[in-house]
Amino acid sequence: MNIDFSNKNVIITGGSRGIGKAIAKLFSEASANVIFTYHSNHNAAQETMLELSGTGKHRHYELNIANPTSVSQFVDQVIKAYGAVDILINNAGVFIEHKLAEIDFAEWQNIWNRTINTNLTGVSNLCYLVARQMINSRKGKIINISSRGAFRGEPNCPAYGASKAGLNALSQSLAQYLAPYNIRVGVIAPGFVETEMVADLLDSPAGEQIKDQSPLKRAASPEEIARVVALSAMEGIDYMTGSIIDVNGASYLRS
């Protein structure tokens, strides 16, 4: 099976590190025009740009996805530069611990709002703005990166679990609404992945217990998640819209 995204304009949020970087590199190797965002680490974004391959027209943009004005301006810039967006991959997110019994109410509210604004509201705004353009084009694919935490719960990071559960519901609602416009929406729900966001946790004494949750005795690599994203974005499997694909090494099973 040949994965080819020639002449496809692909937005990847949070594309400078971790899963997003792996996705950006894979799509560049498949000849896509890669447009990735980063929050603030300009050096990491520059390094990722140097690692993109292929013949595509690649760009990177600094973006605070929680800021609706910035999101709107970003989409306008991309449409002006590329004409259209073929694939949107919402990967950017935050994972912040906030144990209920250990923080005060002000900190609870702060972390809750920051998480929801980034992981859910920001994603919904991007989906809206890009989908409006896709409706005009009568085609497109949106892939949202969720988490197994949406199903099994995140007791130490409840805002994260709630944001990802909301993202799943948003994605399935959009899949139904956008299907008549030939726009497909899918979700990838990883378990633990070896990224900088959870590196300290995986390297801590709890890390081995986390890895042991999977019978494979490890976390996923970013490249494994990127390949599933690419598969979901391919043409020819359009009936899979609305699907949530678990990629958690059998660490959490649902039926």
C-alpha positions in Angstrom: 0.0 0.0 0.0 1.5 3.3 -1.1 0.9 6.3 1.0 1.0 9.4 -1.2 -0.2 12.8 -0.2 1.1 14.7 -3.2 -0.3 18.2 -3.6 -2.3 17.8 -0.3 -2.2 20.8 2.1 -2.0 19.4 5.6 -2.3 21.4 8.8 -0.7 19.8 11.9 -1.1 21.6 15.2 1.7 21.0 17.8 4.0 19.8 15.0 7.4 20.8 16.4 7.7 18.0 18.9 6.5 14.5 19.9 3.6 13.0 18.0 3.1 16.1 15.9 6.7 16.1 14.7 6.4 12.5 13.8 3.2 13.2 11.8 4.8 16.2 10.1 7.8 14.2 9.0 5.7 11.3 7.7 3.5 13.5 5.7 6.5 15.4 4.3 8.0 12.1 3.2 4.6 11.3 1.5 5.0 14.5 -0.6 2.4 16.6 1.3 2.6 20.4 1.8 3.1 20.4 5.6 1.9 23.4 7.6 2.6 22.9 11.3 2.1 25.1 14.3 4.0 25.4 17.5 3.2 27.3 20.7 6.4 29.1 21.7 9.5 27.0 21.1 10.9 28.6 18.0 14.1 26.6 18.1 12.3 23.3 18.1 10.1 24.5 15.2 13.2 25.4 13.2 14.8 22.0 13.9 11.6 20.3 12.7 11.5 22.3 9.5 15.1 21.1 8.7 14.0 17.5 9.2 11.0 17.7 6.8 11.7 16.1 3.5 10.0 15.7 0.1 9.2 18.3 -2.4 6.3 19.9 -0.6 6.0 23.6 0.3 6.4 23.5 4.1 5.7 26.3 6.6 5.5 26.7 10.3 3.4 29.2 12.3 3.5 30.2 16.0 0.0 29.8 17.4 -1.7 29.8 20.7 -4.6 27.5 19.9 -6.5 28.7 23.0 -6.7 32.2 21.5 -9.7 32.4 19.0 -8.4 35.6 17.3 -5.0 34.0 16.7 -6.7 30.8 15.3 -8.8 32.8 12.9 -5.8 34.8 11.7 -3.8 31.6 11.2 -6.4 29.9 9.1 -6.8 33.1 7.0 -3.0 33.1 6.4 -3.0 29.5 5.4 -5.9 29.8 3.0 -4.3 32.9 1.4 -0.9 31.1 1.0 -2.2 27.6 -0.1 -5.7 28.2 -1.4 -7.3 25.4 0.6 -6.7 22.9 3.4 -7.2 19.2 2.5 -6.4 17.6 5.8 -6.5 19.1 9.4 -4.8 17.2 12.2 -5.5 18.5 15.6 -2.6 17.3 17.8 -1.7 20.2 20.1 -2.7 19.8 23.7 -1.7 20.2 27.3 -1.5 17.5 30.1 -1.5 19.2 33.5 -1.7 17.3 36.8 -4.2 18.8 39.3 -5.1 16.4 42.1 -8.3 17.6 43.7 -7.3 17.2 47.3 -3.9 18.9 46.9 -4.7 22.2 45.2 -6.8 25.2 46.1 -9.9 26.3 44.2 -8.2 29.1 42.2 -5.5 26.7 40.9 -8.2 24.1 40.1 -10.1 26.7 38.0 -6.9 27.9 36.3 -5.8 24.4 35.2 -9.3 23.4 34.2 -9.8 26.5 32.0 -6.3 26.3 30.4 -6.8 22.6 29.6 -10.3 22.9 28.2 -9.5 26.1 26.2 -6.6 24.4 24.6 -7.6 20.7 24.2 -11.3 21.3 23.3 -12.4 24.9 22.6 -9.3 25.6 20.6 -9.7 22.5 18.6 -13.4 23.2 18.0 -12.5 26.7 16.7 -10.0 25.2 14.2 -12.5 22.6 13.1 -15.1 25.3 12.5 -12.9 27.6 10.5 -11.2 24.9 8.4 -14.5 23.0 7.9 -16.1 26.1 6.5 -13.5 26.2 3.8 -13.8 22.4 3.2 -17.6 22.8 2.8 -16.9 25.2 -0.1 -14.4 22.7 -1.6 -16.8 19.8 -0.9 -14.0 17.6 0.4 -11.6 17.3 3.3 -10.5 15.2 6.3 -10.2 16.2 9.9 -8.3 13.9 12.3 -8.3 14.7 16.0 -5.8 13.2 18.5 -7.7 12.1 21.6 -6.5 9.8 24.4 -7.5 6.5 26.2 -8.0 8.8 29.2 -11.3 9.8 27.6 -12.5 6.3 28.4 -10.6 5.1 31.5 -10.5 8.4 33.3 -7.6 10.5 34.4 -7.8 10.8 38.3 -4.8 13.1 38.6 -5.5 15.1 35.4 -9.3 15.2 35.3 -9.5 18.3 33.0 -7.4 16.4 30.5 -9.7 13.3 30.6 -12.8 15.6 30.3 -11.3 17.5 27.4 -10.6 14.4 25.4 -14.0 12.9 26.1 -15.5 16.1 24.9 -13.2 16.0 21.8 -14.5 12.5 21.0 -18.1 13.7 21.2 -17.3 16.8 19.1 -15.6 14.7 16.4 -18.5 12.3 16.1 -21.0 15.1 15.9 -19.0 16.8 13.2 -18.6 13.5 11.3 -22.4 13.2 11.1 -22.9 16.9 10.1 -20.1 17.1 7.6 -20.6 13.8 5.8 -23.0 15.3 3.2 -20.2 17.7 2.2 -17.8 14.8 1.6 -15.8 15.7 4.7 -14.6 12.9 6.9 -13.8 13.2 10.6 -11.9 10.7 12.6 -10.2 10.3 16.0 -7.0 8.6 17.1 -6.9 7.7 20.8 -3.4 6.7 22.0 -2.3 5.4 25.3 1.0 6.6 26.7 3.5 7.7 24.0 7.2 8.4 24.5 7.0 12.2 24.1 8.5 15.1 25.9 5.2 15.9 27.5 5.2 12.7 29.6 9.0 12.0 29.6 9.4 12.9 33.3 6.5 10.6 34.2 7.7 7.7 32.2 11.2 8.1 33.7 9.9 8.3 37.3 9.4 5.3 39.6 5.8 5.1 38.3 7.1 4.7 34.7 7.5 0.9 34.8 4.0 0.5 36.2 2.7 2.6 33.3 4.5 0.6 30.7 3.3 -2.6 32.4 -0.3 -1.6 31.8 0.3 -2.9 28.2 1.1 -6.5 27.7 3.7 -5.2 25.3 5.5 -3.7 28.3 6.2 -0.4 26.7 4.7 2.9 25.6 4.1 3.7 21.9 6.5 5.5 19.8 5.4 8.8 18.1 6.1 7.2 14.7 3.5 4.4 15.4 0.8 7.0 16.1 1.8 9.0 13.0 1.3 5.9 10.8 -2.2 5.4 12.1 -2.9 9.1 11.4 -1.6 8.7 7.8 -3.8 5.6 7.3 -6.9 7.5 8.5 -6.1 10.4 6.2 -5.7 8.2 3.1 -8.2 8.3 0.3 -10.3 5.1 -0.3 -11.4 4.5 3.3 -14.0 7.2 3.6 -16.6 5.0 5.2 -14.5 5.1 8.4 -15.8 8.6 9.3 -16.8 9.0 12.9 -14.5 6.2 14.1 -12.4 6.4 17.2 -9.3 4.2 16.8 -7.6 3.0 20.0 -3.8 2.8 19.8 -2.9 1.9 23.4 -1.1 -1.5 23.2 -4.1 -3.3 24.8 -3.6 -1.3 28.0 -7.3 -0.4 28.0 -9.9 -2.4 26.1 -13.4 -1.4 25.4 -16.2 -3.0 23.4 
